[in-house]
Amino acid sequence: MFGMVAASGVCILQSVDFKNNRHNLFIFAISMGLGLIPMVAPKFFSAAPEFLAPLLNSGVLLSAISAMVLNLFFNGIDKSSIELLDNLASTDQAEPSAATPGEPLAHMTGPKA
């Protein structure tokens, strides 16, 4: 099982552009380093507040959160991603159309107002 997780991670990392974007290599290296801290030095975060213990004692969480934060900081957000989110938000706010009795899931919609 752990081999499958590792293989999936390697497949994902193959699609990352490390040559032309040096920030990606930096993000990967820092995230891996932070993720190894709980295993290499378990007492490293002993002075941290107790409510942060689940986050700081989990290498997976440290790696994932640091990778997301560093990626947002160095690479930012694509304009196409923002447009996609805006389109999703506008469709969610639109008035839902009334369902006709022949449509699937018509029983899940309320009566017409």
Order of alpha helices (4+ residues) and beta strands (2+ residues): alpha-alpha-alpha-alpha-alpha
